[in-house]
Amino acid sequence: MPIDSGDTSWMLICTGLVMLMTPALGFFEAGLIRGKNSLSIIMQTFSGLAILSVLWFVIGFTLVYAPSYGGIIGRLDWAFFNEVPFKTSLGYAPTIPGVTFGTYQMMFAVITPLLITGAFAERLKWSSFLIFIIAWSLIVYYPLAHWVWGKGWLAKLGVFDFAGGIVIHTSAGMGSLAAALVLGRRRDFGPDIMVPHNIPLAVLGAALLWIGWFGFNAGSALASGSLAANTLLVSHIASATSATVWILLSWKRSKKASTTAVINGAVAGLAGVTPAAGYITAQSSFFLGIVLGLVSYYAILLLKEHWKIDDALDVSSVHGITGIVGSLAIGLVATSFVNPNGPTGLFYGNPMQLAIQAVGIAVAAALGFVGTIVIMKIINRTIGLRVEEHEEDIGLDIAQHAERAYVE
Amino acid sequence: MKLVQAIIRAERMPDLKAHLRSIGVGGMTVYSVSGWSKKRELHLQWRGQPVSYDLVPKTKFEIVIPDEQLDSVIRTITEHARTGSSGDHGDGIIFVSTIEHAINIATLEKDEKGII
């Protein structure tokens, strides 16, 4: 097929939108933690944007999308983007330049490991962070993305994941749970340290994430047109509904409607609808958004308040649990009426899809969880994971970066 | 009654605050301040270039206590604000002065009754 200028325009814009999500994630997270650690998490996300882009260019794209070694991992043909065409397309997206597909997917490979920054915030050493995101990309994300999106064995099994509920949110979410368990709680874990130091900054981050997610989900149609249009509506409705649920739940629990709750609810809805966004109707999305809001809210109560697992920004609930729910939802409410190339779920006559989705989720959850534990344990044995206690007291901005966010 | 003013390392504040509360100090005012003393400097960087600042960020707090609490308060502060480490900045200083009157605005209780 010839390169289509409309499709190409849309995908170039989407590449920018998804790129913006990584610094937006940094603002979102920084606003929700203490000021003395706010630069450290912005540093991690922004430098992650640079480092993981390089890694994708050098080896990531070819491991994920090049022709496969038996469905396990891509060959090295496209290392350094060699032979990736810019005047013609690749089979994955037949109407846009090959390099545009590769660059767009780069932004996904960048943000996925960086979602885990929310779990290990305020206590992980910078040097350990650097090794972690590279190792996690190579061991967890690249293989998993190849299996689902690069014509690997899970794709052959019939697992569907439109924009990354399995590949991204389930794996990074369960990785976050593992990271929080291996790393242990922050010092003085409790209400004293849960001080969102700049809520307007967090809201700015959430707003940029929300608009970026239009590129993330609707862009995953890999073309402009009706599927992208429906996907954008589906994504927005799930997010808005989930945010509304969070407003009501926070209002009910603390008698005051909460700003930090509504932005978390929006992100939970966006993360959860991601896998299903290109396969379901807007009406299904409305109900999915309600479920996503409820499960993410109560998952946090269970994991953080009841079990005292210190996933600082609740990535395991807001991304992991929602990613699992959204990926299962494909097996229930996906319909080929929305996407003729997509699956059909239980409610539209195909009960098998639910089981197939469950297999994909289980593989992603296991790889994300176990892979993270192994990587973190090895780092802990060698250079150590956590900063010294007094460094944690002083804050990572000064202790790890010799910089500070604010000067009084 | 005594006014105790102390300038300490900011990172020691949460721990010290909890201990002062536990020995019965009835209230506290806390400020973020910055200052210089002796040869202390704050060593940071600007785009990879090392930079030293003479104003070092600190936490200052004030408490007003009955005379008989003074010893235990001083002991608590020195115990929990001291790190003993050299480095960019010191462990701080305590000033003690005498207060003539205290009046609780809501209850109009005076002096020691007004501060507990």
Boltz contact constraints between the chains, C-beta under 6 A:
constraints:
  - contact:
      token1: [A, 393]
      token2: [B, 11]
      max_distance: 6.0
  - contact:
      token1: [A, 394]
      token2: [B, 11]
      max_distance: 6.0
  - contact:
      token1: [A, 402]
      token2: [B, 44]
      max_distance: 6.0
  - contact:
      token1: [A, 402]
      token2: [B, 45]
      max_distance: 6.0
  - contact:
      token1: [A, 403]
      token2: [B, 44]
      max_distance: 6.0
  - contact:
      token1: [A, 408]
      token2: [B, 32]
      max_distance: 6.0
